[in-house]
Amino acid sequence: MRLSLLSLLLKPAQLCLLGFGEVGQCFGVDLLAANIADIVAWDIKFAITESPPAQALQHIAVKAGKSGSDAAKAADIIISAVTAAQTVSAARKAAEGIKPGAFFLDMNSASPNMKKEAADIINSAGGYYVEAAVMSPIGPKRLATPILLGGPHATNFYPLAQDIGLTGTSVFSVEYGKASAAKMCRSIIVKGMESLLCESMLTARLYSVEDTVLTSLADLLPGPDWATLTPYMISRSIKHGSRRAEEMSEVEKTVTDVGLDPLMSVACAKRQKWAGTRIDDVAPTELHAMLDALIGTI
């Protein structure tokens, strides 16, 4: 390796955060708290003063790069956490400035083939591309969130991940595409449940039978607390529906690429996109009010 693991471990790592949305901001706060002070961030929305990423710069003490390539140029570790559709674009920007031997951790919810395309870009530029599949919401466990690492550089990156606080990482496969395939297949269930509950509860509310449906679900599938889970999952579609719709488009590609017809994934993407454009703010514990607010937009 041109940049040895030992040299990285013996000096403070320089990090780049590509994408400064929910994940980027969370990691920025936690990495700074872990005394990793040299962090440069870049987000295409930094140019919009009132955007959440730009506003976050006022209270999270990372440096703002001038561009994606500028933010990446001095980094030992680049963490890409952009929207699914920007996966390859972010890799291209980073490749313009990446230094030889720097690790590029791709955490984006993209299809296996898109991850492989991004890997070719980074590896051809002299970096070390590491596929990452985030297997639970970032919020609860933050840096300790379960993350599957994939590709030929995953094993070498693993101790560095642990060193900077990514304690939920594990090496999943030496092949690119396996980790993201696991993530995409998981998303069919998780995002599908969100979409099903949203459509079911909205219809039930319009017929005034929503409480009966929830009681029936609790009888049929007694494991989850449906009264709590349902508003939470619907609220996630409302808050992140547009981003989830992008992810489900990547799921569609994942399913199609192995010769299956992505019937459920296509429908899920449509419902997620619909939910994400309805209302701005929602309290995840107030199911009836949430449903009424959504109904008011129909």
N, C-alpha and C positions, 0 to 999 in steps of 0.2 A: 504493500500500500504506500502511496506517495506521502500521505500524511498518516503517521503511525498512530495506533490507538494509544500507545504509551504517551506520546507527545500531547495528545488531546487530554488525557487524564491528568497529566502533570501541570496543566495550566488552565485558567478559567476559560470555559467554552464561550465562543462568540456565537450568538444565536440570531436567526432571522425568522420572523413570523410573517408568512405570506397569507394575507387574509386576517382581518382584525374584527371579525364578527364575534359571535358568542364564544366559539372555541378559542380564537386568537386572544381575546380579552381575558378569558379565564386562565389560559396558559401564561399570558403576560404577567398577571397579578401573582400567580403562584411561583413562577420562575424568579421573579424579582424578590419575592419573599424568601426564596431559597438561596439568595445572595448571588444569583447569576445576573450581574448588573449590566452586562454588555449585550443588549437586545435591540435589534432594529426591526421595525415592523413596516409593512406596506399593505395598503388596501386601495383598490381603485376608487373607493368612496371617500378617501382622504381629501379629494379635491372639492367635495361638497361639504361646506362648513357645518351644516345642520345634521348631517348624517350621523347615525350612532357610532360608526368607527372613528370619524373625525372628533366627535364629542368625547369619546373614550380617551383620546390622547391627553385630555386636560387633567385626568386624574389617575392615569396609569403611566408611570414614568419610563416608557420605552422611547427610543429615538424613532423618528419617522424618516423612512428612506424617501428619496426623490422619485424612485420608480422600483419596479420589482427587481430589475437587474442590479440597481444601486444598493438595494437593501440586502441582496444576497452576496455581494462581491467579497465581503470580508468574513462571512460566516463559516464556522466549522460545521454547524448543523442548521439546516433550513427545514422549517416545519411548514408544510403547505396545508392550509385549512380554508380553502375557498369553496365556492358553491360547485356542485358537481359539473356543471357545464363549463366551468373555467379551469378544470383540472389540467388539460393539455396546455392551455394558454399560460397558466402560471408556471408550468415546467419550462416552457419556451423562454419566458422572461427571466427566470432564474438561471437558465443555461447560458444566457448572454453574459452573466457576471460571475458564475460559480467558479470558485477556485478549485484546483486539482485536489481530489481526495475528500472534498466536503461531502457530508451525508445529506441527502434530501429525503425527508420523511413525508410521504404523501398520505395524508389522513383523509382525503376527500372520498365521498361516497360515490365512486364511479365504477363502471363495469370493468371486468377483467381486461378486456381488450383496450380500453382507454388507459388503464394503468400500465399496460405493456407499452403502449405508445409513449406515455410520459417517461417510462423507464428508459426507452431507447434514446430519448432526447437528452436526459440527464447523464446517462452513462457515456454517450457519445461526446459530451462536453467535458468529460473528465471527472464528473461527480460520481457519487455512489448512491444509487436510487434504492430506497427501502419502501416497500409497499406496507401500508398500515390500514387495518380495518378496525374501526371503533365499534365495539360490540355492546355498548350501553350508552345512555345519555351521559354527556360530559358533566352536567351540573352536580349530581350527588357525590361522585368520587374525584372529580377534577383530574389532577395529574395521575391519580391512581386508577383511572378508568381502564377497564380491560381492553387491550389493544393487541390484535394479532399482527405480527411482523412477517413479511414475506419477501422472498427473493434471495439471490446469492450473497447479498451484503447484510442480510438480517442478523446473522449470528455475530458478525463483527460489531454491528451497531448496538446490539442488546446491552452490553455492559455500559455503554455511554448513556443509553436511555435510562438505565437504573441510576446512573450517577447524577443525572439532572433531575431525577424525581419521578420519571415515568415508570413507576413501580408496578403498574398493571400490565406491562408489556410481556409478551411471550413469543418465542420464535415458532411460527406455525408451519412454514414451508420454505424450502429453498427455491421453489418455482414462483415466478410472478403469476398473479391471477387467482391463486387458490384462496388467499385471505379475503380478497374483495368478493370472490364468489360466495364465500360463507356469509359475508356481510350483506350482499344483495339478496340472498335467499332468506336470511333473517328478516330483511326489510319487507319482503312479501307478506310475512305474518304480522309484524308489528305495525307497519303503516296500513296494512290491510285491515287490521282490527280497528285502528283509528277511524278509517273510512267507513267500515261497516257500522260501528257504533254511532258515528255522526248521522249516517243516513237512517239507521233504525230509530234512533231517539228523536230525530226531527219528525219523522213520519208518525211515530207513536205520540209525540206531543200534539201534533195536529189532530189526532184522533182521541186525545186525552187518555191514553193508556200507557204512558211511559213508566209509571211506577209499577204497574202490573208486569210489564216486560222485564224490568230490572229484577223483580222478585222471582220471576220465572228463570232468569239466567242464574241467579244465586242457587236455585233448587237444582238446575241441570248441571252447572259447573260451580260447585261450592268453594273451590280454592280461592279465587280472587274475591276481594271486597268490591263487588260491582258498583255499589253506590258511590264509592270513592274513585275507583278506577275509571269509570265512564266519563265523568266530567273532566278528569285529568287528561285522558286520551283525546277527547274532543278539543280541549283547550290547546293541546299540542298542534293539532291540525290548523286551528285558527291562527296561532302564533307563528308557526313555521310551515304552513301549508305550501307556500310558493317554493320554498327550498325543498320540501319533501316531494313535491311534484317533479322537480328536476331530478331528484334521486330516483324516483320511480321510473322516470324516462330511461335512466341508466339500468334499472332493473329490467325494463322491457328489452333492452339490448342484450342483457345477460341471458335472459330466457330465450330470445330469438337466436342468439349465437350458437345454442346447442340444439336448435331445430324444433323448439316448442313454440306454440302460439301463446303469447303473453296476455291472455284474455283478462285475467284478474288484475294484473299489474297495470294494464291500460286503464281499466275502470278506476282503480285506486288513484292513479295519477290525476284523473279528471276530478275526483271528489276532493283530493287534497288541494288541488289548485283552486277549486271553488271555495273551500273553507278558508283558504289563506287570503282571499280577497274580499271577505264579508265585513268583518268588524275589526277595529284596531285593538281594543283592550277587553280583557275578559278575566273574571275571577274563576279559577278552575274548580272551586267548591260549590258554586251556585249553578247547578245543572239547569233548573227550570228557567232562570233568568238568562242563562247562556243560550238555551234553545230558543227562547222568545226573541232574543236579539238577532239570532240568525234568521229566524222566520220572518222578522221584520224587513229583511233584505231581499226576500224572495219576490 
